[in-house]
Amino acid sequence: MWGLETVYSCWLLRGQRLQIGVGGGRKRLNILGAYCPQDHEYIDVRQAGGTISAPQVIQLLEKIQKKHPDTTVFVLHLDNARYQHARILKEWIETNQKNTGVTFVLEHVPAYSPNLNLIERLWKFLRKHALRQWHETFEAMQEAVADVLDNLTSYGDELATLMTEKFRILGN
């Protein structure tokens, strides 16, 4: 479905029918993103179709490095997706460090802990603002997603409370 929350149940008058549009085909929009909680900067790699793999992660790291040429250490908190452990990615990080002096530290959050990964919160925010309404075409859905992601500064107040690193530590 392109931008439609699931309808679980509803009331209809006798004889009425409910028609729900659903996305046709198997088109898919993949987004690999990075969010910085200090300056609220967002960078991503978007790909229509296919799947995300290590080359897209490398492409994202290159975008981050290019955007911040004076930074020598980047710390990224990631989930445990298989492509984030790929040999090609590890080799690229080592080669990049030797050639440029820039270090990428990949910290993996514990499994089943999406709220510790800020980008997961951003994806939930994106679904709320771009995908709760029906989009007739895949392209219209892509446009709605881009409208939110390319204009995150206009959601500043809402994101300020959502995208925070203030976690409560629970005792035993």
N, C-alpha and C positions, 0 to 999 in steps of 0.2 A: 504494500500500500504506500502511496506517496502522500504523506502528510495527513493521515487520518487516524485518530485514536480508535481503538477497537470499541465497537458497540456491543455491550454485553446483553442488555435487555432494554426494552422500551414499551410504552403503552401505545396502542393504535386503536382507532375506532374500527368497528367491525366493517370489513370490506376494504379497508385501506391497506395499501402496500408500502413498505419502506424500501426505497432503492438507495443503495450505497455504492458510490463509485470506488473502484479499486484500481491501482496502477496496473497497467498491462505490461507484459513482457518480463524480462529478468534484468532490467537495467539496475545498476547499482552505483551509488556515489560513495567512494571511499575518501575519508579525510584523516590525515595523520597530522595532529596539531601539537603545538607547544605553547604553554601559557606561563608567563613570568609573574609571580605574585607581587614582586617588589615594584615593578613599574606598569603592571597590567598589560604588558605587550603580548600579542598573540601572533604566531606565525604558523602557517600550515602548508601542506602539500595536498592538493585535491586531485582525485583521479576518478573519472567516470569509467566504470567497468573494471574488470580484472580484480586483482586482490592486492593487498598491501604485503610487501616483502622487504627484505633488507635493503635493496636499492632505493626504495622510497624513504626509508629511515635515513640513509646516507644523504639523500637529496635534502631532507629536512635539516640535518645537521649542517650541511653546507650553507643552507639559507640562513640559519642561525648565526653561523660563524661570519658570513658575509655582512650580516646586519650589524654585528658587533666586532669589528676588526681589532679593537684594542683589548678585548677580553682574552685571557689566556686559559681560564678554567671554566668550563660549563658543567653544572651538575643537573642531570635530568632524572626525574623520578618516573619510572615506567611500570606498567603492568608486566606480567610475565609472558607476553606473546612470544611464540616460538621464533619469529623473525628478529626479535630484539636480542636473541642469543646466537644469531647466525655467525659462522666463522668469517664470512665476507665483511660483516659489520665490524667485528673485532679487529680484523686485519686493516680495514680502512682507518679505524681509530688510531691504531699503532702507527701506521704510515703517516697519517695526518699529523700526529704528535711529533714524529721525527722531522717531518718537512717544515712544519709551521710553528712548532712549540706550543700548539693549542691542545689542551687536554679535555676530553669529554669523559666525565664520570657518570656511568649509568647505574643508578640505584633502583633496585626493583622493590616495589611495595609488596607486602604479603598478599598471598592469594585470598580472594573473596573480601577484599578491602577497597572497593572502588572509591569510597569517600576520602581515602588518603591520597588519591591521585586527583589533583585539581582538574585535569583535563576531562575526567569522567563527569565532574560537576558541570563543566562547560557543555558537554554533550547533552546532559539533561536539560540545561538551560536552553540550548539550541532546539531540542525537540519541543519544548514548551512554546517557544516564540516562532518557530518556522514550520513545524510539522503537525500542529494540532488541527489545521484546516486542510481541506481537500485541495489538491493541485491536479488539474486536469492532465498535465503532461509532465514527463520527467524533467524537461527543461524548466518548466515553471517551478517545480520543486527545487531544482538546483539554484534558480534565481532567488527563491525565498531563503534558502540556506545561506547563499552568498550575501544577501541583504543583511542578515543578522551578523554573520562572522566578519564582514567587511566594515561594520559600523558598531563594533562593541563599545566604543566610547560613548555612544548615545544611551547605553544601558548602565552607565557608571554607578548609580546609586544601588541598583539591584545587584550588580556584580560585586560591589564592595563588600557586601555581607556574605555572599555566596563563595567568593574566591579568596578565602582567607586561610592562613596556615595556623590559626589559633585552634589547637586541638586540646580537648580535656583529657588528661591522663587519669585513668581509673586505677585505683589501688587493688590489692588482692581482695 
